Amino acid sequence: MAAKTPPESEEKLKRQIQNGKMIESVEEMTPGYREAVTLPLKVNADIELMSAPALFEQAMNAPSLDARNAELSTIQDEVGHSYISLRLLDNLGEDVDEYLYEREPHEWHSAYAFEMYLDDFAEQTVFHAFLDRAGLTLLSDIYENTSYAPWKRALLKVEKEEQFHIRHGETWFRRLATKDGRTKRKVQDAVDWLFPMGLELFGFPDDQKTHTEQLDYGIKGLTNDELRQEWMGHVVPLCEEHDVDVPAHYDEDADEYVLEFEFPVAFSDAEKTWHFDDPVSWDDVLERWRSGGPARDDYVEMIQTGELYDGVIDEPA
């Protein structure tokens, strides 16, 4: 049995990182550091890859050829982002082929929001404006603060591409939200269920967070609640600008965004409906995450077989 790394070695590395040390290779890592950086890389690899089947159907049903091309370019970027994380995991000693092709759906580290079917282009648009923004918020924090140098270098490219995805989503958000009647209603319906999904992406609130290794080892720099505030600072004004209702507002006295419902609450995936009068515990949320969204099994099968979609595709107008 291999000898355990003495606790003082872990604490020494944490102090060195807080003083600016960057980690270049596995040989410089303690077991604690390696574990702390491996998990977010796995989560990022899975979420980015899960984006491909999640986005593909409505990409092919986009309302114009330009929109379709932008969507397909986005999917290509997301797969590339996953490859970057997988390559870094390979450097850490992970068997990437086994990781991709031999896991069961429940073993994937995806996010629940990426395991939902998108029913129309309005939902896809809000998905980009909200969830790509959440992804950029998370990755920008890692880029600015991470002590893992290879990831920091790789994220320079990723961050620029994610900004394109957000601009695409926000451009179409503005176009659709300024229309009358049914189209505006579709945007509102999408915001109604995707806004709380975005809130959940940042994880447990700080007062319930029991593991701080990613902060202690300098993998990221901001807490979950700080990241949530950063995200709301973009998406809430976007909605307010276009008269789209969102259950949050900026409180000048508190100097922060405040939710207008008790968070978290129960969710019905079949109807894509949040039950704001039914608050739940974070343990309940964790159980839902573990059970997976309704599209998880299909999306994993598509990824592992390479068969993205065989449904009816409408020609763009």
ZINOR-V988603 format. One record per residue. N is the residue number from 0. RES is the residue in three letters. SS is DSSP state (H for helix, E for strand, L for the rest). D_CENTER is the distance of its C-alpha to the mean C-alpha in Angstrom with 2 decimals. Layout:
((N/RES/SS/D_CENTER) (N/RES/SS/D_CENTER))
This chain:
((0/MET/L/37.72) (1/ALA/L/35.97) (2/ALA/L/36.61) (3/LYS/L/33.86) (4/THR/L/32.77) (5/PRO/L/34.66) (6/PRO/H/32.65) (7/GLU/H/34.21) (8/SER/H/32.60) (9/GLU/H/29.10) (10/GLU/H/30.19) (11/LYS/H/31.87) (12/LEU/H/28.77) (13/LYS/H/26.77) (14/ARG/H/29.62) (15/GLN/H/29.73) (16/ILE/H/26.05) (17/GLN/H/26.54) (18/ASN/L/29.46) (19/GLY/L/27.45) (20/LYS/L/27.68) (21/MET/L/25.25) (22/ILE/E/24.74) (23/GLU/L/25.48) (24/SER/L/26.21) (25/VAL/H/26.14) (26/GLU/H/29.71) (27/GLU/H/28.77) (28/MET/L/26.34) (29/THR/L/27.38) (30/PRO/H/26.05) (31/GLY/H/24.08) (32/TYR/H/22.40) (33/ARG/H/21.69) (34/GLU/H/20.05) (35/ALA/H/17.97) (36/VAL/H/16.59) (37/THR/H/16.36) (38/LEU/H/13.85) (39/PRO/H/10.90) (40/LEU/H/12.07) (41/LYS/H/12.09) (42/VAL/H/8.62) (43/ASN/H/7.51) (44/ALA/H/10.39) (45/ASP/H/9.72) (46/ILE/H/6.29) (47/GLU/H/7.86) (48/LEU/H/11.03) (49/MET/H/10.23) (50/SER/H/9.44) (51/ALA/H/13.16) (52/PRO/H/14.86) (53/ALA/H/12.62) (54/LEU/H/13.66) (55/PHE/H/17.05) (56/GLU/H/19.38) (57/GLN/H/18.83) (58/ALA/H/18.83) (59/MET/H/22.30) (60/ASN/L/23.26) (61/ALA/L/22.39) (62/PRO/L/25.25) (63/SER/L/26.46) (64/LEU/H/26.70) (65/ASP/H/25.03) (66/ALA/H/21.99) (67/ARG/H/22.02) (68/ASN/H/22.33) (69/ALA/H/19.45) (70/GLU/H/17.22) (71/LEU/H/18.60) (72/SER/H/18.19) (73/THR/H/14.48) (74/ILE/H/14.29) (75/GLN/H/16.53) (76/ASP/H/14.46) (77/GLU/H/11.30) (78/VAL/H/13.80) (79/GLY/H/15.29) (80/HIS/H/12.27) (81/SER/H/12.09) (82/TYR/H/15.82) (83/ILE/H/15.68) (84/SER/H/13.86) (85/LEU/H/16.27) (86/ARG/H/19.14) (87/LEU/H/18.48) (88/LEU/H/18.35) (89/ASP/H/21.59) (90/ASN/H/23.04) (91/LEU/L/22.36) (92/GLY/L/24.39) (93/GLU/L/21.96) (94/ASP/L/23.45) (95/VAL/H/20.84) (96/ASP/H/22.85) (97/GLU/H/23.14) (98/TYR/H/19.48) (99/LEU/H/18.58) (100/TYR/H/21.57) (101/GLU/L/23.02) (102/ARG/L/20.34) (103/GLU/L/20.49) (104/PRO/H/17.54) (105/HIS/H/17.52) (106/GLU/H/17.12) (107/TRP/L/13.73) (108/HIS/L/10.87) (109/SER/L/8.35) (110/ALA/L/6.63) (111/TYR/H/9.35) (112/ALA/H/8.02) (113/PHE/H/7.82) (114/GLU/H/11.26) (115/MET/L/13.00) (116/TYR/L/15.56) (117/LEU/L/15.62) (118/ASP/L/19.29) (119/ASP/L/20.06) (120/PHE/H/19.23) (121/ALA/H/18.83) (122/GLU/H/15.88) (123/GLN/H/14.42) (124/THR/H/15.25) (125/VAL/H/13.59) (126/PHE/H/10.40) (127/HIS/H/10.58) (128/ALA/H/11.93) (129/PHE/H/9.54) (130/LEU/H/5.99) (131/ASP/H/6.86) (132/ARG/H/8.40) (133/ALA/H/5.75) (134/GLY/H/4.41) (135/LEU/H/8.20) (136/THR/H/9.01) (137/LEU/H/7.67) (138/LEU/H/9.20) (139/SER/H/12.17) (140/ASP/H/12.99) (141/ILE/H/13.15) (142/TYR/H/15.15) (143/GLU/H/17.46) (144/ASN/H/18.08) (145/THR/L/17.59) (146/SER/L/20.85) (147/TYR/E/19.95) (148/ALA/H/21.62) (149/PRO/H/20.65) (150/TRP/H/16.90) (151/LYS/H/17.82) (152/ARG/H/19.93) (153/ALA/H/17.47) (154/LEU/H/14.82) (155/LEU/H/17.54) (156/LYS/H/17.23) (157/VAL/H/13.45) (158/GLU/H/13.32) (159/LYS/H/16.09) (160/GLU/H/14.63) (161/GLU/H/11.37) (162/GLN/H/13.96) (163/PHE/H/15.76) (164/HIS/H/13.02) (165/ILE/H/12.79) (166/ARG/H/16.60) (167/HIS/H/16.95) (168/GLY/H/14.95) (169/GLU/H/16.81) (170/THR/H/20.06) (171/TRP/H/19.97) (172/PHE/H/18.88) (173/ARG/H/22.07) (174/ARG/H/24.15) (175/LEU/H/23.39) (176/ALA/H/23.49) (177/THR/L/26.91) (178/LYS/L/28.44) (179/ASP/L/30.51) (180/GLY/L/30.62) (181/ARG/H/28.55) (182/THR/H/25.95) (183/LYS/H/25.24) (184/ARG/H/25.11) (185/LYS/H/22.45) (186/VAL/H/20.21) (187/GLN/H/21.05) (188/ASP/H/20.40) (189/ALA/H/16.89) (190/VAL/H/16.21) (191/ASP/H/17.87) (192/TRP/H/15.42) (193/LEU/H/12.07) (194/PHE/H/12.71) (195/PRO/H/12.88) (196/MET/H/9.79) (197/GLY/H/7.97) (198/LEU/H/10.30) (199/GLU/H/9.54) (200/LEU/H/5.92) (201/PHE/L/8.07) (202/GLY/L/10.42) (203/PHE/L/14.19) (204/PRO/L/16.29) (205/ASP/H/18.17) (206/ASP/H/21.43) (207/GLN/H/20.25) (208/LYS/L/18.46) (209/THR/L/20.91) (210/HIS/L/19.49) (211/THR/L/19.31) (212/GLU/H/19.64) (213/GLN/H/16.68) (214/LEU/H/18.40) (215/ASP/H/21.83) (216/TYR/L/21.39) (217/GLY/L/19.75) (218/ILE/L/16.52) (219/LYS/L/14.85) (220/GLY/L/16.91) (221/LEU/L/15.57) (222/THR/L/15.36) (223/ASN/H/12.75) (224/ASP/H/15.00) (225/GLU/H/15.55) (226/LEU/H/11.94) (227/ARG/H/11.92) (228/GLN/H/15.17) (229/GLU/H/14.11) (230/TRP/H/11.49) (231/MET/H/14.26) (232/GLY/H/16.64) (233/HIS/H/15.31) (234/VAL/H/14.53) (235/VAL/H/17.57) (236/PRO/H/20.07) (237/LEU/H/18.83) (238/CYS/H/19.68) (239/GLU/H/22.84) (240/GLU/H/24.01) (241/HIS/L/24.25) (242/ASP/L/25.53) (243/VAL/L/22.55) (244/ASP/L/22.54) (245/VAL/L/19.68) (246/PRO/L/20.43) (247/ALA/E/20.09) (248/HIS/E/22.34) (249/TYR/E/23.19) (250/ASP/E/25.92) (251/GLU/L/28.18) (252/ASP/L/30.07) (253/ALA/L/27.08) (254/ASP/L/25.42) (255/GLU/E/22.01) (256/TYR/E/20.10) (257/VAL/E/21.31) (258/LEU/E/20.09) (259/GLU/L/22.87) (260/PHE/L/22.28) (261/GLU/L/22.19) (262/PHE/L/18.66) (263/PRO/L/17.62) (264/VAL/E/19.47) (265/ALA/E/20.14) (266/PHE/E/18.42) (267/SER/E/20.28) (268/ASP/L/18.21) (269/ALA/L/21.36) (270/GLU/L/21.92) (271/LYS/L/18.37) (272/THR/E/20.05) (273/TRP/E/19.36) (274/HIS/E/22.59) (275/PHE/E/22.80) (276/ASP/E/26.21) (277/ASP/E/25.01) (278/PRO/E/23.17) (279/VAL/L/21.98) (280/SER/L/21.38) (281/TRP/H/18.24) (282/ASP/H/20.01) (283/ASP/H/19.94) (284/VAL/H/16.20) (285/LEU/H/15.90) (286/GLU/H/18.39) (287/ARG/H/16.56) (288/TRP/H/13.41) (289/ARG/H/15.97) (290/SER/H/17.76) (291/GLY/L/14.87) (292/GLY/L/14.35) (293/PRO/L/17.31) (294/ALA/L/16.07) (295/ARG/H/14.89) (296/ASP/H/18.35) (297/ASP/H/18.95) (298/TYR/H/15.87) (299/VAL/H/16.60) (300/GLU/H/20.21) (301/MET/H/19.54) (302/ILE/H/17.76) (303/GLN/H/20.53) (304/THR/H/23.32) (305/GLY/L/22.22) (306/GLU/L/23.15) (307/LEU/L/20.43) (308/TYR/L/22.39) (309/ASP/L/26.03) (310/GLY/L/26.20) (311/VAL/L/28.02) (312/ILE/L/26.77) (313/ASP/L/28.24) (314/GLU/L/29.70) (315/PRO/L/28.35) (316/ALA/L/30.91))
